[in-house]
Each structure stands twice: as C-alpha cells, then as structure tokens.
Amino acid sequence: MKSHPKPGLTGEERFTVDESNRIRFADDRMPPVLATPWLIQHLEFAARRALEPLLDDHERSVGAYVEVEHLAPAPLGANVVCKARVIHVEGQVVTFQVEAHDEIEPLARGIHRRRIIDVDRFSKRVAKKLERIRN
C-alpha cells in the first residue's frame, strides 16, 4: 500500500435512479424505485473510491461484509449520493460507515468491510478453485 487508510477517510459515489437500477420484480401496482442490490453496489463503490488512491498496482479491495438498512424508496430520476467513511482499520481489513441519501431524505445506512488483497495471489486462488470445480 502507498499509505494505510486512517479513520475519517471518505469516498463518494453519485448516480441517478434509472431503468438500469430499478427493481425488476414489481407488478403494475408497484412504482419503479431503486433496487436494494444496486444501492448496496453503489455504497461499495463509494468505499472502493476511498481506498483506490492508497493501493499499489498489484492491490485491490474486495467486499467482505455488508450490513445495510434500506430506509426509504428512491424513485426514477432521483439523484443519489452514497458516502463511505473509514471507522476502523485492522491489518488488511477496513471498516466503513456507509450512508445514502437523495434530494429529500436518507435512503440507507450501515456498515461495510473491505479487504485489501494482492491480485496475483487472489487470481491463483480463483484459478485453483476453478480447476477443482471442473474436475
């Protein structure tokens, strides 16, 4: 790592709710709103953005834990801001407080952990597993 993350480090991700990230299972009575999996993805992106400048070329961060409370709906066209703030660092594991809001209200809050990994070692592990799956 170029430098270690410290509590208080932040990252942010902004997006607009559109057809690509709305719920798909709704019937005609349910209004189109932001789907929870997409919300969580963008919260993870905010945490990744916080860590990216600190990583060496051979490092990445991967999600290790997510606990998110989805508080309110975000309709099509809503502009969403996701924020992640480092609250704890233990070795290669970084814990974030995450939150999201639109123009009107808070949408989500929770905890997210990311692990800093060596890409080459990770790739070897995945290749070994894939080989075992195929055999």
trRosetta pair geometry for C-beta under 8 A, 3 or more apart (Angstrom, degrees):
i j d omega theta_ij theta_ji phi_ij phi_ji
1 4 5.9 86 106 -79 145 55
1 54 5.5 4 -168 152 103 91
1 55 6.2 -53 -121 -112 74 42
1 56 6.1 -120 -92 -17 23 91
1 59 6.5 -18 -82 18 67 175
1 116 6.6 -16 -72 -171 119 159
2 53 7.5 -79 56 145 140 61
2 54 5.4 -148 53 -162 94 44
2 55 6.9 2 3 54 95 8
2 56 6.2 150 -43 -68 75 68
3 54 5.3 -93 63 -137 72 94
4 54 7.2 88 -121 -173 9 134
4 89 6.6 119 167 160 105 158
5 9 5.1 -103 -158 28 91 156
5 50 7.2 64 -127 137 128 103
5 51 6.2 -47 -68 -107 133 81
5 54 5.8 -148 -63 16 78 176
5 86 5.2 -169 158 -106 118 160
5 89 5.4 171 83 -90 92 136
5 94 5.2 32 62 -118 150 135
6 9 5.7 115 60 -32 61 106
6 86 6.7 122 95 94 30 144
6 89 7.0 -72 -107 -4 29 143
7 86 5.3 -140 -117 112 37 93
7 87 5.8 42 -132 -142 99 25
7 88 6.8 24 -87 -71 105 31
7 89 7.0 -133 -49 -6 72 97
8 85 6.7 -23 -142 -170 23 101
8 86 6.4 -30 35 64 29 93
9 50 5.2 117 137 -176 100 113
9 51 8.0 87 130 -74 139 55
9 85 7.2 154 79 -154 43 55
9 86 4.3 30 50 10 91 126
10 50 5.8 -122 144 -106 17 117
10 83 6.4 -19 -164 -168 111 96
10 84 6.6 152 -154 82 59 53
10 85 4.9 -19 -98 -98 86 75
10 86 7.5 -124 -67 4 42 76
11 46 4.6 149 107 170 95 60
11 47 5.8 152 54 -103 135 15
11 48 6.9 -180 158 63 166 39
11 49 3.6 145 -161 79 120 92
11 50 3.0 -109 -33 -44 110 81
11 51 7.3 -46 -48 -3 143 60
11 83 7.4 156 83 -155 48 50
11 84 4.8 -6 57 56 94 103
12 46 5.5 -2 -127 -136 17 101
12 49 6.6 -77 44 86 39 149
12 81 6.6 -19 -164 -169 106 91
12 82 6.8 150 -158 82 54 57
12 83 5.3 -15 -103 -103 81 70
12 84 7.6 -164 -74 22 38 72
13 42 4.9 -164 108 -174 136 84
13 43 7.5 -144 43 -84 129 19
13 45 4.3 81 -89 98 155 110
13 46 4.1 -112 0 -67 100 79
13 49 6.3 169 -62 -10 87 139
13 81 7.7 152 81 -158 47 46
13 82 4.4 -10 61 59 94 109
14 79 7.0 2 -171 -179 100 91
14 80 6.9 165 -151 86 53 55
14 81 5.3 -15 -102 -104 85 68
14 82 7.5 -167 -75 22 36 72
15 21 7.3 57 135 8 137 164
15 42 5.8 -112 15 -116 132 141
15 79 7.8 180 96 -152 29 55
15 80 5.6 -14 65 59 74 100
15 82 7.9 7 15 -2 96 108
16 77 6.7 -20 -176 -148 106 27
16 78 7.0 162 -154 82 62 39
16 79 5.4 -32 -99 -99 78 63
16 80 7.2 160 -101 14 24 81
17 21 6.1 -114 -138 81 60 108
17 22 6.5 83 178 -76 96 85
17 33 7.2 -30 -172 -164 149 43
17 34 4.7 -94 -114 -68 123 96
17 74 5.0 172 -50 125 147 105
17 75 6.6 154 88 108 147 27
17 76 5.4 -132 114 -117 101 32
17 77 6.4 -32 68 28 90 26
17 78 4.7 28 15 49 122 86
17 80 6.4 83 -43 -22 89 117
17 102 8.0 -26 -15 -104 121 130
18 21 6.3 67 52 27 63 89
18 22 7.2 -111 107 -28 25 99
18 76 6.4 72 -116 -146 34 86
18 77 7.7 81 -85 -62 65 41
19 22 6.1 -51 -135 15 29 116
19 32 7.8 -26 -106 -176 57 149
19 76 7.5 28 -58 -122 56 120
21 34 6.0 -3 127 -134 101 75
21 35 6.2 -141 169 30 60 93
21 38 3.8 141 -158 -169 99 162
22 32 4.4 5 -171 -176 150 98
22 33 6.3 125 -145 68 89 19
22 34 6.4 -75 -108 -91 54 28
22 35 6.0 103 165 -27 21 92
22 38 8.0 -28 -44 18 17 154
22 76 6.3 -19 -78 -78 135 91
23 26 5.1 85 104 -27 115 107
23 30 7.2 -62 87 135 135 131
23 32 6.9 -164 46 -143 79 57
23 33 6.0 19 1 62 109 71
23 34 7.7 59 -30 113 79 16
23 35 4.4 137 -79 -86 60 92
24 35 7.1 -4 -6 -76 75 144
26 29 7.9 -135 178 66 91 58
26 30 3.4 -125 -155 84 111 128
26 31 7.6 -77 -178 63 158 19
26 32 6.7 -165 52 -90 152 55
27 30 5.7 93 49 9 59 101
31 73 7.7 84 81 162 112 153
31 75 6.4 -34 142 -117 125 102
32 75 7.1 85 88 -154 68 69
32 76 5.2 29 99 -39 114 112
33 73 4.1 -52 -148 -164 151 108
33 74 6.0 124 -167 63 87 46
33 75 5.6 -54 -104 -94 77 46
33 76 7.6 -108 -94 -32 34 63
34 38 6.1 -124 -171 78 83 118
34 39 5.6 87 146 -61 119 102
34 73 7.0 158 37 -166 83 60
34 74 4.1 17 1 62 126 105
34 75 8.0 -83 -15 -44 80 9
34 78 7.1 -79 -33 60 118 125
34 80 6.9 75 -87 -58 158 149
34 107 7.4 10 65 -164 145 142
35 38 4.8 83 68 10 88 106
35 39 7.1 -155 95 -9 44 88
36 39 5.4 -54 -146 34 36 115
36 40 6.4 34 158 -18 68 103
36 68 7.8 160 -167 97 98 122
36 70 5.0 -77 -110 -65 104 153
37 40 5.7 -54 -149 37 33 111
37 41 6.4 40 151 -24 65 103
38 41 5.4 -47 -149 31 36 117
38 42 6.6 30 155 -14 65 103
39 42 6.1 -60 -154 38 30 106
39 43 6.5 32 149 -19 65 105
39 68 7.4 179 114 144 108 151
39 70 6.4 106 75 -110 158 108
39 74 7.8 136 -89 20 116 129
39 80 7.6 -112 -119 -175 83 158
39 82 7.7 160 -168 -89 66 126
39 100 6.2 -134 -163 30 101 168
39 107 6.8 -137 -139 135 134 124
39 108 5.7 132 162 -28 131 153
40 43 5.5 -52 -147 35 36 114
40 44 6.4 38 152 -19 66 102
40 66 5.9 59 -158 -176 121 151
40 68 5.6 -168 -99 24 95 156
41 44 5.7 -56 -154 36 31 112
41 45 6.5 35 148 -23 65 103
42 45 5.2 -42 -145 31 40 117
42 46 6.7 48 152 -24 63 96
42 80 6.9 66 118 112 162 128
42 82 4.6 160 132 -14 98 155
42 100 7.1 77 96 -102 115 135
43 46 5.7 -47 -156 27 34 114
43 47 6.9 31 148 -14 62 102
43 66 7.7 114 91 -138 127 114
43 68 6.5 154 35 -98 170 143
43 82 4.9 -135 -89 -164 53 131
43 84 6.6 118 -176 -69 68 105
43 98 4.4 69 -167 177 115 143
43 100 6.2 -90 -78 -47 98 114
43 108 6.8 -88 -68 102 135 138
43 110 7.4 32 -179 56 161 109
43 112 6.1 170 136 -46 109 150
44 47 5.7 -55 -154 37 37 110
44 48 6.3 41 149 -22 69 104
44 63 5.4 -37 -132 -79 129 124
44 66 7.3 -50 -71 -91 104 126
44 112 6.4 -160 -94 -163 66 148
44 114 7.8 126 -151 -79 83 112
45 48 5.4 -51 -146 36 34 115
45 49 6.4 40 154 -25 65 102
45 82 7.0 84 64 81 92 141
46 49 5.8 -50 -152 30 30 114
46 50 7.0 35 149 -22 60 100
46 82 4.3 -139 -39 117 137 100
46 83 5.8 -164 -175 -132 149 13
46 84 4.0 147 116 -8 102 105
46 98 6.7 130 72 -132 129 101
47 50 5.7 -50 -157 27 37 114
47 51 6.8 20 153 -8 66 108
47 61 7.5 -122 128 119 96 144
47 84 3.9 -136 -74 -177 68 169
47 94 7.7 160 -175 105 110 114
47 96 4.7 -128 -110 -13 116 165
47 98 6.7 -57 -52 -84 109 115
47 112 5.4 -123 -48 102 155 133
47 114 5.6 166 140 -29 127 133
48 51 6.0 -69 -153 44 33 103
48 52 6.1 50 155 -46 71 100
48 61 5.8 -172 -117 67 72 117
48 114 7.2 159 -80 -111 62 157
49 52 5.8 -34 -140 7 31 119
49 84 7.6 136 51 42 91 119
50 84 5.5 -118 -16 90 135 109
50 85 7.8 165 -101 -105 155 28
50 86 6.5 180 151 -40 146 98
50 96 7.3 144 39 -103 153 130
51 54 5.6 -76 -165 42 55 111
51 55 6.2 53 148 -37 88 108
51 61 4.7 49 96 -26 157 149
51 94 6.5 161 -86 51 125 162
51 114 6.5 -118 -24 96 157 149
51 116 7.3 -156 -170 -88 137 97
52 55 6.1 -60 -150 20 32 113
52 61 7.9 -102 -67 11 57 114
55 59 4.1 -141 -164 90 102 111
55 60 6.7 70 -170 -92 159 27
55 61 7.0 -129 -71 -31 139 89
55 116 6.9 -171 -106 -140 102 108
56 59 4.8 82 53 6 75 111
58 118 5.8 4 140 -151 104 77
58 119 5.5 -136 -173 28 59 99
58 120 6.2 -25 -161 -9 113 101
59 116 5.7 -1 -170 -175 120 96
59 117 6.7 153 -150 78 68 41
59 118 6.3 -45 -96 -99 68 46
59 119 6.8 -155 -97 -22 15 89
60 116 7.7 167 87 -150 30 55
60 117 5.8 -21 64 61 77 91
60 119 5.5 76 -2 -75 108 98
60 122 7.6 -72 48 23 112 159
61 94 7.2 -40 -136 36 134 123
61 114 4.2 31 172 163 117 127
61 115 6.7 156 -154 74 68 34
61 116 5.5 -38 -96 -93 79 57
61 117 7.2 138 -113 13 27 80
62 114 6.5 154 72 -157 29 79
62 115 5.6 -23 60 59 84 88
62 117 5.7 14 2 -3 113 130
62 122 7.6 152 -31 -129 143 149
63 66 6.5 -3 -173 -44 123 106
63 112 7.0 -58 -135 -170 94 101
63 113 7.5 102 -163 83 55 57
63 114 6.0 -48 -98 -104 40 75
64 93 6.6 -69 51 -130 162 101
64 113 4.5 -60 70 104 104 102
64 114 6.1 149 6 -121 96 19
64 115 4.6 86 -52 -22 132 103
65 111 7.1 -18 119 118 108 97
65 112 6.8 169 90 -152 68 39
65 113 4.0 34 42 32 104 111
66 110 7.0 48 -177 129 67 139
66 111 7.7 169 -150 90 33 60
66 112 5.3 8 -108 -112 70 83
66 113 7.9 -131 -59 28 46 67
67 110 5.0 -164 101 -168 59 113
67 111 4.9 13 53 51 101 93
67 112 7.7 -159 31 -70 58 51
68 98 6.8 -43 -101 82 105 123
68 108 5.4 9 -178 -176 108 120
68 109 7.3 168 -149 88 68 24
68 110 3.5 -117 -102 -1 52 159
68 111 7.9 -149 -68 37 58 45
68 112 7.5 18 -61 -63 101 96
69 108 6.4 166 83 -151 52 67
69 109 5.8 -10 53 60 99 72
69 110 5.7 158 8 -69 67 99
70 107 7.0 -25 -155 161 66 74
70 108 5.2 -25 -109 -97 50 101
71 105 7.7 -126 112 134 118 108
71 106 5.5 10 73 112 152 93
71 107 5.8 167 54 177 93 21
71 108 5.8 -173 7 -83 90 36
71 109 6.8 36 -32 6 127 87
72 105 5.3 17 45 98 170 124
72 106 6.7 116 13 90 121 55
72 107 5.2 -99 60 -115 87 54
73 107 7.9 -55 118 -132 4 95
74 78 4.1 -133 -176 74 92 153
74 80 5.7 20 -156 -76 164 116
74 102 4.9 152 -122 -52 108 140
74 107 5.5 -5 -47 -113 114 138
75 78 5.4 113 58 -30 58 111
78 102 4.3 -27 179 -141 118 142
78 103 6.7 -142 -151 11 80 93
78 104 7.9 -68 -133 10 116 103
79 102 6.2 126 69 -151 49 78
79 103 6.0 64 51 -43 95 99
80 100 5.8 5 -175 -175 105 111
80 101 7.3 166 -148 86 63 29
80 102 5.3 -42 -92 -88 65 79
80 107 6.6 -28 -133 10 108 159
81 100 6.7 168 85 -149 46 62
81 101 5.8 -13 57 60 92 76
81 102 7.7 152 14 -98 74 30
82 98 6.9 -3 -175 -170 94 100
82 99 7.4 173 -151 91 54 40
82 100 4.5 -20 -100 -97 74 96
82 108 8.0 -5 -116 62 92 117
83 98 7.0 167 88 -150 52 54
83 99 5.4 -8 58 60 95 84
83 100 7.4 171 17 -83 66 45
84 96 4.3 -4 -171 -176 99 143
84 97 7.3 157 -154 76 51 44
84 98 4.9 -14 -102 -100 78 84
84 112 6.6 -58 -128 55 119 128
85 96 6.2 133 63 -156 34 80
85 97 5.0 -17 61 55 94 93
85 98 7.9 177 21 -78 65 40
86 89 6.5 9 -177 -52 122 98
86 94 5.9 -54 -125 -174 105 106
86 95 7.2 99 -155 76 61 50
86 96 5.8 -50 -91 -97 42 72
87 95 5.5 -61 64 105 87 96
87 96 6.5 122 7 -136 88 21
87 97 5.0 74 -36 -24 131 96
88 94 7.6 163 89 -158 55 43
88 95 4.1 9 57 47 97 120
89 93 7.4 160 -155 88 48 54
89 94 5.3 -8 -108 -110 81 73
89 95 7.4 -148 -69 22 38 75
90 93 5.2 -12 67 64 84 101
90 95 7.8 31 8 -12 95 106
92 115 5.5 46 126 -164 100 75
92 116 4.3 -123 -161 51 90 90
92 117 7.3 91 171 -68 137 46
93 113 5.8 -1 -172 -173 99 115
93 114 7.4 162 -151 83 53 39
93 115 5.3 -24 -97 -99 71 75
93 116 7.9 -132 -64 10 28 77
94 113 6.8 155 79 -154 44 63
94 114 5.2 -16 60 61 97 88
94 115 7.8 174 18 -87 73 26
94 116 7.1 68 -12 -33 109 95
95 111 6.5 -14 -170 -169 100 101
95 112 7.5 153 -156 83 53 41
95 113 5.0 -26 -99 -98 69 85
96 111 7.0 149 80 -159 55 51
96 112 4.7 -18 62 65 106 89
96 113 7.3 178 17 -84 75 33
96 114 7.2 32 -10 -1 115 100
97 109 7.7 -9 179 -168 87 88
97 110 7.8 172 -157 95 53 30
97 111 6.5 -35 -106 -101 50 63
98 108 7.3 -15 121 118 96 104
98 109 6.9 165 93 -152 60 42
98 110 5.4 -15 62 66 98 75
98 111 7.0 159 16 -104 90 11
98 112 4.9 42 -23 -1 132 117
99 106 6.6 -53 -172 -145 107 106
99 108 6.5 175 -151 93 44 64
99 109 4.6 1 -106 -105 86 78
99 110 7.8 155 -78 20 53 55
100 106 7.3 110 84 -166 50 63
100 107 4.4 -50 103 65 99 110
100 108 4.3 28 37 43 106 98
100 109 7.7 -149 23 -64 64 49
101 105 6.5 -135 -149 118 92 28
101 106 4.9 -54 -96 -106 97 45
101 107 5.6 171 -105 1 31 86
102 105 6.7 11 51 48 85 55
102 107 5.9 77 -16 -48 88 121
106 109 6.6 -4 176 -39 128 105
117 121 7.1 -135 178 71 90 103
117 122 4.8 59 153 -57 134 130
118 121 4.2 58 83 18 110 112
118 122 6.4 172 83 -14 54 89
119 122 5.5 -59 -144 40 30 114
119 123 6.1 34 157 -24 67 106
120 123 5.7 -52 -146 33 29 112
120 124 6.6 30 154 -18 62 104
121 124 5.8 -53 -152 34 31 112
121 125 6.6 33 150 -20 63 106
122 125 5.7 -56 -153 35 32 113
122 126 6.4 30 152 -17 66 105
123 126 5.7 -54 -148 37 32 110
123 127 6.2 34 153 -21 66 106
124 127 5.7 -54 -146 36 31 112
124 128 6.4 34 154 -21 64 104
125 128 5.8 -53 -150 33 30 112
125 129 6.5 28 153 -16 63 107
126 129 5.8 -57 -150 38 32 111
126 130 6.2 34 153 -21 66 107
127 130 5.6 -54 -146 36 30 113
127 131 6.4 35 153 -22 63 104
128 131 5.7 -54 -152 33 30 113
128 132 6.6 28 151 -17 64 105
129 132 5.7 -55 -152 36 34 111
129 133 6.3 37 150 -22 67 105
130 133 5.5 -51 -147 33 33 115
130 134 6.4 29 155 -17 65 107
131 134 6.0 -58 -148 38 29 108
131 135 6.5 18 157 -12 64 111
132 135 6.1 -64 -145 40 30 104
